[in-house]
Amino acid sequence: MKLKGATQLETPLFDTLLEHVDSNPIAFHIPGHKSGKGMDPEFRDFIGENALKIDLINIAPLDDLHHPKATIAEAERLAAEAFRADETFFSVQGTSSAIMAMIMGVVGPNEKIIVPRNVHKSVMSALVLTGAHPVFIHPEFDESYGIAHGITASAVERALELHPDTKAVLVINPTYFGVAGDLERIVSVAHAQDVPVLVDEAHGVHLPFHDELPLSAMQAGADVAATSVHKLGGSMTGSSILNVRRGLVSPERIHAMLSMITTTSTSYLLLASLDAARRQLATKGHMMNERALELARTVRTAINHMPNLSVYGHAELHSESTYALDETKVLVSVRELGVTGFEVEKYLRDNHRIEVEMSDLLNVLFIVTSADDESTIQALIEAMRDVVSVYQKSGNDSLSIMLPEIPPLALSPRDAFYEETETIPLENAVGRISAEFIMVYPPGIPIIIPGELITTSTLEYIMANIEAGLPVQGLEDESLQMIKVIQQTKAIR
């Protein structure tokens, strides 16, 4: 099989696996099920022999993800070409590991990184692993939908002025709800100070393949992007990529960090699915996106004509942080129905067999892809008509979601993670350093993280949300009465 110079029509990694299976090897290596022959029969029959035959390990003919020199290296080269990166690295541990690796590859102990307050928990894990100090920026907040958007270029510029020793800026593009800020301008602001831009692109693998979608991280000039191929790109769950641009960052160092936290028992099922998904996106991505947009717009139009429902759309784009929209993310506000998004999710599951991507206090989120068709779209539309007929009480306006203040950071998240802790009543926690996360979902922005000082205003905000019955999360104590704090050192007498 041709390795060097393969085109986007080819799948070098997947083809190598098929060639290996066709050679009918006699295996004396792991996995012990040996093409499924040693596996539970019921499970084997359901999964199928073909999948189990390529459930292999890094034997010589199949290359090694940690040190790729042959078929994996060529598959990653094709991915870099498709996603407009200088280097692309495959991840078999999801985008969480990719996010941790890109941060670990750029910032180190006691160095500063600008991050949105609504980052994924993998970013917080990276801060613990690196010992870096976060400089938090509040995202812009949409009070109508109760959701957080991205950060603005203006806020990044101010943060860099206040913290000129910053080593990196992290941006979410697009958000979980499909909203993108002006990433090109953020990149321009950061690069003017020679600061690299790292992007959590978990929900943006499809962006480069249609001009009616927001710009991808690589298109906008960002330096590194952790991208979930499995979410919207057609690969298997847990498979993702890291796209890297040379210049302000070292691809070699980032790859070393990814290798450090990646299992040596890499899944060739996941790797092959990345290779095949890349081919499909590169050769059919525009057509797939065109179809998804067409179907999503059908849903949007239908739901927008239903009483007491509204869909987040282009009319809501009015600021730096709401610069572009991925219309395949259909966010529906149900607040005017007098019902929560949680209740609508349950109703759709129990009565229509429909599973939503997410629900929160005010909304439900549907993801439309080219895998949908007229029948699934019509089923969703009819189900939402039923929801409207069942929940006719108007007025959820009493529900109010606000952004908390960002408390002072007394210790780095890493130092807080390793400190001795004690558990005290939450009501007595003012002046203490938190060892836990507390957040309200929505909007999913931490009220406090490990290492931050619990202030009077912070505690009042937490208590107000608890008393209002909003979903306060994060504490080990599910009764929300006790909190872990950093243990105070007592003088020896």
C-alpha positions as CSV (number, residue, x, y, z in Angstrom):
1,M,0.0,0.0,0.0
2,K,1.2,3.5,-0.8
3,L,2.2,5.4,2.3
4,K,3.8,8.6,1.2
5,G,1.8,11.0,-0.8
6,A,-1.6,9.5,-0.1
7,T,-4.6,11.8,-1.1
8,Q,-7.7,12.7,0.8
9,L,-9.5,9.9,-1.0
10,E,-7.4,7.4,0.8
11,T,-7.3,5.9,4.4
12,P,-3.8,4.7,4.9
13,L,-4.3,3.5,8.5
14,F,-7.7,1.8,7.9
15,D,-6.3,0.2,4.8
16,T,-3.3,-1.2,6.6
17,L,-5.6,-2.7,9.2
18,L,-7.7,-4.4,6.5
19,E,-4.5,-5.7,4.8
20,H,-3.3,-7.1,8.1
21,V,-6.6,-8.9,8.8
22,D,-6.7,-10.3,5.2
23,S,-3.2,-11.9,5.8
24,N,-5.0,-14.1,8.4
25,P,-2.1,-13.8,11.0
26,I,-1.8,-16.3,13.9
27,A,-1.8,-14.0,16.9
28,F,0.3,-14.7,20.0
29,H,-0.2,-11.2,21.4
30,I,-2.8,-9.2,23.2
31,P,-5.8,-8.6,23.2
32,G,-6.5,-12.0,24.6
33,H,-9.8,-12.4,22.8
34,K,-7.9,-12.8,19.5
35,S,-10.3,-11.5,17.0
36,G,-13.3,-12.2,19.2
37,K,-12.7,-16.0,19.5
38,G,-12.1,-15.8,23.2
39,M,-14.9,-13.3,23.9
40,D,-18.3,-13.7,25.5
41,P,-20.4,-15.1,22.6
42,E,-23.4,-12.8,23.1
43,F,-21.2,-9.7,23.1
44,R,-19.2,-10.9,20.1
45,D,-22.4,-11.6,18.1
46,F,-23.7,-8.2,18.8
47,I,-20.5,-6.3,18.1
48,G,-19.6,-8.4,15.0
49,E,-16.4,-10.1,14.0
50,N,-15.1,-7.3,11.7
51,A,-14.8,-4.8,14.6
52,L,-13.1,-7.4,16.8
53,K,-10.6,-8.3,14.1
54,I,-9.2,-4.8,14.0
55,D,-9.2,-4.5,17.8
56,L,-5.4,-4.7,17.8
57,I,-2.3,-3.3,19.4
58,N,0.8,-1.6,18.1
59,I,2.5,-4.5,16.5
60,A,5.1,-3.6,13.9
61,P,2.9,-3.6,10.7
62,L,0.4,-1.2,12.3
63,D,2.8,1.6,13.5
64,D,2.8,3.1,17.0
65,L,0.8,6.2,18.0
66,H,3.5,7.3,20.4
67,H,6.2,7.2,17.8
68,P,4.5,7.2,14.4
69,K,6.7,6.6,11.4
70,A,4.5,4.8,8.9
71,T,0.8,4.4,8.5
72,I,-0.3,6.5,11.5
73,A,2.2,9.2,10.5
74,E,0.6,9.3,7.0
75,A,-2.9,9.3,8.4
76,E,-2.0,12.3,10.7
77,R,-0.4,14.1,7.8
78,L,-3.6,13.8,5.8
79,A,-5.6,15.1,8.8
80,A,-3.3,18.1,9.1
81,E,-3.8,18.8,5.4
82,A,-7.6,18.5,5.8
83,F,-7.8,20.7,8.9
84,R,-5.3,23.3,7.6
85,A,-2.8,22.6,10.4
86,D,1.0,22.2,10.3
87,E,0.8,19.1,12.5
88,T,-2.1,16.9,13.6
89,F,-2.0,14.3,16.4
90,F,-4.6,11.6,17.0
91,S,-6.1,11.1,20.5
92,V,-7.8,8.0,21.6
93,Q,-8.7,9.5,25.0
94,G,-11.1,12.1,23.8
95,T,-10.7,15.9,23.7
96,S,-10.2,16.1,27.4
97,S,-6.7,14.5,27.1
98,A,-6.0,16.7,24.1
99,I,-6.9,19.8,26.0
100,M,-4.7,18.8,28.9
101,A,-1.8,18.1,26.5
102,M,-2.0,21.4,24.7
103,I,-2.0,23.3,27.9
104,M,0.8,21.2,29.4
105,G,2.8,21.8,26.2
106,V,2.7,25.5,26.4
107,V,2.5,26.6,30.1
108,G,4.4,25.4,33.2
109,P,4.5,25.9,36.9
110,N,3.6,29.4,38.1
111,E,3.1,30.7,34.6
112,K,0.0,32.5,33.7
113,I,-2.7,31.5,31.2
114,I,-5.8,33.5,30.4
115,V,-8.9,31.4,30.4
116,P,-12.7,31.9,30.2
117,R,-14.5,31.3,33.5
118,N,-16.8,28.7,31.7
119,V,-14.0,26.3,30.7
120,H,-14.4,22.5,30.6
121,K,-13.2,20.6,33.7
122,S,-10.3,19.2,31.6
123,V,-8.8,22.8,31.7
124,M,-8.9,22.8,35.5
125,S,-7.2,19.3,35.5
126,A,-4.5,20.8,33.3
127,L,-4.0,23.7,35.7
128,V,-3.5,21.1,38.5
129,L,-1.1,19.1,36.4
130,T,1.0,22.1,35.3
131,G,0.9,24.3,38.3
132,A,0.0,27.2,36.1
133,H,-2.0,30.2,37.4
134,P,-5.3,31.0,35.7
135,V,-6.2,34.6,34.8
136,F,-10.0,34.3,34.5
137,I,-12.1,36.3,32.2
138,H,-15.9,36.3,32.5
139,P,-17.6,35.3,29.3
140,E,-20.5,37.4,28.1
141,F,-23.8,36.3,29.4
142,D,-27.1,36.0,27.7
143,E,-29.9,36.7,30.3
144,S,-32.7,35.7,27.9
145,Y,-31.4,32.1,27.4
146,G,-29.4,31.9,30.6
147,I,-26.2,30.8,28.8
148,A,-22.6,31.9,28.7
149,H,-21.0,32.8,25.4
150,G,-17.3,33.3,24.8
151,I,-14.8,35.9,25.8
152,T,-14.1,39.1,23.8
153,A,-11.0,40.4,22.1
154,S,-11.4,43.6,24.2
155,A,-11.3,41.5,27.4
156,V,-8.3,39.6,26.3
157,E,-6.5,42.9,25.4
158,R,-7.2,44.2,28.9
159,A,-6.0,41.0,30.5
160,L,-2.8,41.1,28.6
161,E,-2.2,44.7,29.6
162,L,-2.7,43.7,33.3
163,H,-0.7,40.5,33.0
164,P,2.1,41.1,30.3
165,D,3.9,37.9,31.5
166,T,1.0,35.7,30.3
167,K,2.1,32.6,28.4
168,A,-1.1,31.7,26.6
169,V,-4.7,32.5,25.9
170,L,-7.4,29.8,25.9
171,V,-10.6,30.3,23.9
172,I,-13.7,28.2,23.5
173,N,-14.7,28.2,19.8
174,P,-17.6,27.6,19.3
175,T,-19.4,27.2,22.6
176,Y,-21.5,24.2,23.4
177,F,-24.5,26.1,22.1
178,G,-22.8,26.8,18.7
179,V,-22.0,30.4,19.3
180,A,-18.6,31.8,18.2
181,G,-16.8,35.0,19.1
182,D,-14.5,37.0,16.9
183,L,-11.7,34.5,17.1
184,E,-9.6,36.2,14.4
185,R,-9.5,39.4,16.4
186,I,-8.6,37.5,19.6
187,V,-5.7,35.8,17.7
188,S,-4.6,39.2,16.4
189,V,-4.6,40.8,19.8
190,A,-2.7,37.8,21.4
191,H,-0.2,37.4,18.6
192,A,0.7,41.1,18.8
193,Q,2.2,40.3,22.2
194,D,3.7,37.0,20.9
195,V,1.2,35.0,23.0
196,P,-0.2,31.8,21.5
197,V,-3.9,31.1,21.4
198,L,-5.1,27.6,22.4
199,V,-8.6,26.6,21.4
200,D,-11.1,24.2,22.9
201,E,-12.8,23.2,19.7
202,A,-14.7,20.2,21.0
203,H,-17.8,21.3,19.1
204,G,-16.2,22.5,15.9
205,V,-14.7,19.7,13.9
206,H,-17.1,20.4,10.9
207,L,-16.4,24.1,10.8
208,P,-13.7,24.1,8.1
209,F,-15.9,22.4,5.5
210,H,-18.6,25.0,4.9
211,D,-18.5,28.8,4.6
212,E,-21.8,29.3,6.3
213,L,-20.4,28.0,9.6
214,P,-18.1,30.0,12.0
215,L,-14.4,29.9,11.3
216,S,-12.4,27.0,12.7
217,A,-9.5,27.6,15.0
218,M,-6.9,26.9,12.2
219,Q,-8.8,29.2,9.8
220,A,-8.7,32.0,12.3
221,G,-4.9,31.6,12.8
222,A,-4.9,30.0,16.3
223,D,-1.9,28.0,17.4
224,V,-3.4,24.9,18.8
225,A,-6.9,23.4,18.8
226,A,-8.2,20.3,20.6
227,T,-11.0,19.1,18.3
228,S,-13.6,16.3,19.0
229,V,-14.0,14.4,15.8
230,H,-16.4,11.9,17.5
231,K,-18.9,14.6,18.5
232,L,-19.8,16.0,15.0
233,G,-17.3,14.4,12.6
234,G,-18.3,10.8,12.4
235,S,-15.6,9.0,14.2
236,M,-16.1,6.7,17.2
237,T,-16.7,8.0,20.7
238,G,-13.4,9.0,22.4
239,S,-11.5,9.8,19.3
240,S,-10.2,13.3,18.8
241,I,-7.3,15.3,17.3
242,L,-4.9,18.1,18.2
243,N,-4.3,20.5,15.4
244,V,-1.1,22.6,15.8
245,R,0.5,25.5,13.9
246,R,4.2,26.0,14.2
247,G,5.7,29.3,15.3
248,L,4.7,30.3,18.8
249,V,4.4,26.7,20.1
250,S,6.4,23.6,19.7
251,P,4.4,20.7,18.1
252,E,7.1,18.3,19.3
253,R,6.6,19.3,22.9
254,I,2.8,19.1,22.7
255,H,3.1,15.7,21.1
256,A,5.4,14.6,24.0
257,M,2.8,15.8,26.5
258,L,0.0,14.0,24.7
259,S,2.1,10.8,24.6
260,M,2.8,11.2,28.4
261,I,-0.9,11.0,29.3
262,T,-2.0,8.5,26.6
263,T,-2.3,4.8,27.2
264,T,0.2,2.6,25.4
265,S,-2.7,0.2,24.7
266,T,-4.1,2.5,22.0
267,S,-7.3,1.5,20.3
268,Y,-6.9,0.9,16.6
269,L,-10.7,0.9,16.3
270,L,-10.7,4.5,17.4
271,L,-7.6,5.4,15.2
272,A,-9.2,3.8,12.1
273,S,-12.4,5.7,12.7
274,L,-10.4,8.9,12.8
275,D,-8.8,8.1,9.5
276,A,-12.1,7.3,7.9
277,A,-13.9,10.3,9.4
278,R,-11.2,12.6,8.0
279,R,-11.6,11.2,4.5
280,Q,-15.4,11.7,4.7
281,L,-15.1,15.3,6.0
282,A,-12.4,16.2,3.4
283,T,-14.2,14.8,0.5
284,K,-17.9,15.1,1.5
285,G,-17.8,17.6,4.3
286,H,-19.4,20.5,2.4
287,M,-22.3,18.3,1.2
288,M,-22.8,16.9,4.7
289,N,-22.9,20.3,6.3
290,E,-25.2,21.6,3.6
291,R,-27.6,18.8,4.4
292,A,-27.3,19.3,8.1
293,L,-27.9,23.1,7.8
294,E,-31.0,22.5,5.6
295,L,-32.5,20.1,8.1
296,A,-31.6,22.3,11.1
297,R,-33.3,25.3,9.4
298,T,-36.4,23.3,8.9
299,V,-36.5,22.5,12.7
300,R,-35.7,26.1,13.6
301,T,-38.5,27.5,11.4
302,A,-41.1,25.1,12.7
303,I,-40.3,25.6,16.4
304,N,-40.1,29.3,16.1
305,H,-43.7,29.3,14.9
306,M,-44.8,27.4,18.0
307,P,-46.3,29.5,20.8
308,N,-44.1,30.1,23.9
309,L,-41.0,28.7,22.3
310,S,-38.0,30.5,20.9
311,V,-34.9,29.3,19.1
312,Y,-31.5,31.0,19.5
313,G,-30.7,32.4,16.1
314,H,-28.8,35.1,14.1
315,A,-31.1,37.8,15.6
316,E,-29.4,37.2,18.9
317,L,-25.9,37.8,17.5
318,H,-25.1,41.4,18.6
319,S,-21.6,41.5,20.2
320,E,-18.0,40.5,20.0
321,S,-18.7,37.3,21.8
322,T,-21.7,36.4,19.5
323,Y,-20.0,36.9,16.2
324,A,-21.2,33.8,14.3
325,L,-23.5,30.8,14.8
326,D,-23.5,27.2,14.0
327,E,-27.1,26.7,13.1
328,T,-26.9,22.9,13.4
329,K,-27.0,23.5,17.2
330,V,-30.7,24.1,17.8
331,L,-31.1,25.7,21.3
332,V,-34.8,26.1,22.3
333,S,-35.9,28.2,25.2
334,V,-38.9,26.8,27.1
335,R,-39.1,29.4,29.8
336,E,-42.4,30.9,28.5
337,L,-44.0,27.5,28.8
338,G,-43.7,27.6,32.5
339,V,-41.7,24.4,32.5
340,T,-37.9,23.6,32.9
341,G,-35.8,22.2,30.2
342,F,-35.2,19.2,32.4
343,E,-38.9,18.4,32.4
344,V,-39.1,18.8,28.6
345,E,-36.2,16.4,28.2
346,K,-37.9,13.8,30.4
347,Y,-41.2,14.3,28.5
348,L,-39.6,13.8,25.1
349,R,-37.8,10.6,26.3
350,D,-40.9,9.1,28.0
351,N,-43.4,9.9,25.3
352,H,-41.5,10.2,22.0
353,R,-38.3,8.2,22.5
354,I,-36.4,11.3,21.7
355,E,-33.1,11.9,23.5
356,V,-31.8,15.5,23.6
357,E,-28.2,16.6,23.7
358,M,-28.7,18.7,26.8
359,S,-31.3,20.4,29.0
360,D,-31.0,23.0,31.6
361,L,-33.3,25.2,33.6
362,L,-34.5,27.2,30.6
363,N,-33.6,25.3,27.5
364,V,-33.2,22.1,25.5
365,L,-30.5,21.6,23.0
366,F,-30.8,19.5,19.8
367,I,-28.0,18.6,17.5
368,V,-28.8,18.1,13.8
369,T,-26.3,16.3,11.5
370,S,-26.3,14.8,8.0
371,A,-27.2,11.5,9.7
372,D,-30.7,12.9,10.2
373,D,-33.4,12.8,7.6
374,E,-36.9,14.0,7.0
375,S,-38.4,11.3,9.2
376,T,-36.2,12.1,12.3
377,I,-36.7,15.9,11.8
378,Q,-40.5,15.5,11.5
379,A,-40.5,13.3,14.6
380,L,-38.8,16.1,16.5
381,I,-41.1,18.8,15.2
382,E,-44.2,16.8,16.1
383,A,-42.8,16.0,19.5
384,M,-42.2,19.7,20.2
385,R,-45.8,20.5,19.1
386,D,-47.0,17.9,21.6
387,V,-44.8,19.6,24.3
388,V,-46.5,22.9,23.6
389,S,-50.0,21.4,23.8
390,V,-49.2,19.7,27.2
391,Y,-47.4,22.7,28.9
392,Q,-49.6,25.7,28.2
393,K,-49.0,27.7,31.3
394,S,-47.1,30.8,30.4
395,G,-44.4,32.5,32.5
396,N,-41.1,31.3,33.8
397,D,-39.9,34.9,34.1
398,S,-39.3,34.6,37.8
399,L,-36.3,32.4,37.1
400,S,-33.2,34.6,37.1
401,I,-29.7,33.5,36.4
402,M,-26.8,35.8,37.1
403,L,-23.0,35.7,36.9
404,P,-21.1,35.6,40.2
405,E,-18.1,37.7,40.9
406,I,-14.7,35.9,40.4
407,P,-13.1,35.5,43.9
408,P,-9.5,36.2,44.6
409,L,-7.1,33.3,43.9
410,A,-5.2,32.6,47.1
411,L,-3.5,29.4,45.9
412,S,-2.9,27.9,42.5
413,P,-5.3,25.0,41.7
414,R,-2.4,22.6,41.9
415,D,-1.3,23.8,45.4
416,A,-4.9,23.7,46.6
417,F,-5.2,20.1,45.2
418,Y,-2.3,18.9,47.2
419,E,-2.9,20.8,50.5
420,E,-4.4,19.1,53.6
421,T,-8.1,19.8,53.8
422,E,-10.8,19.9,56.4
423,T,-14.6,19.9,56.2
424,I,-16.6,22.8,57.7
425,P,-20.1,24.1,57.5
426,L,-20.6,26.1,54.3
427,E,-22.1,29.0,56.3
428,N,-18.9,29.4,58.3
429,A,-16.6,29.3,55.2
430,V,-16.0,33.1,54.7
431,G,-12.3,33.8,54.7
432,R,-11.3,30.2,54.0
433,I,-9.7,28.8,50.9
434,S,-11.9,26.4,49.0
435,A,-10.7,22.9,48.1
436,E,-13.8,22.2,46.0
437,F,-15.7,23.4,43.0
438,I,-19.1,25.0,43.3
439,M,-21.1,25.9,40.2
440,V,-24.7,26.5,39.2
441,Y,-25.9,24.8,36.0
442,P,-27.0,26.7,34.1
443,P,-24.9,28.6,33.2
444,G,-22.2,26.1,34.2
445,I,-19.7,28.7,35.3
446,P,-17.8,28.0,38.5
447,I,-18.8,30.2,41.5
448,I,-15.6,29.1,43.1
449,I,-12.7,26.7,42.3
450,P,-10.0,25.1,44.5
451,G,-7.5,27.7,45.6
452,E,-10.0,30.7,45.6
453,L,-10.9,32.7,48.7
454,I,-14.5,32.4,49.9
455,T,-15.7,35.9,50.3
456,T,-18.9,37.2,51.9
457,S,-20.4,38.1,48.5
458,T,-19.4,34.6,47.1
459,L,-21.2,32.9,50.0
460,E,-24.3,35.1,49.7
461,Y,-24.4,34.2,46.0
462,I,-24.2,30.5,46.7
463,M,-26.9,30.7,49.4
464,A,-29.2,32.7,47.2
465,N,-29.0,30.1,44.5
466,I,-29.6,27.3,47.0
467,E,-32.6,29.0,48.4
468,A,-34.0,29.7,44.9
469,G,-33.8,25.9,44.2
470,L,-31.4,26.3,41.4
471,P,-29.1,23.3,40.7
472,V,-26.0,24.0,42.7
473,Q,-23.4,21.4,42.0
474,G,-19.8,20.4,42.8
475,L,-19.6,19.8,46.6
476,E,-19.0,16.3,47.9
477,D,-21.7,16.9,50.4
478,E,-24.9,16.7,48.3
479,S,-26.9,18.3,51.1
480,L,-24.8,21.5,50.3
481,Q,-24.3,22.1,54.0
482,M,-20.5,21.3,54.3
483,I,-17.5,22.3,52.2
484,K,-13.9,21.2,52.1
485,V,-11.4,24.0,52.7
486,I,-7.7,24.2,53.0
487,Q,-6.7,23.2,56.6
488,Q,-5.4,26.1,58.7
489,T,-2.0,25.5,60.3
490,K,-2.2,25.8,64.1
491,A,0.7,27.1,66.1
492,I,2.6,24.5,68.2
493,R,2.3,25.3,71.9
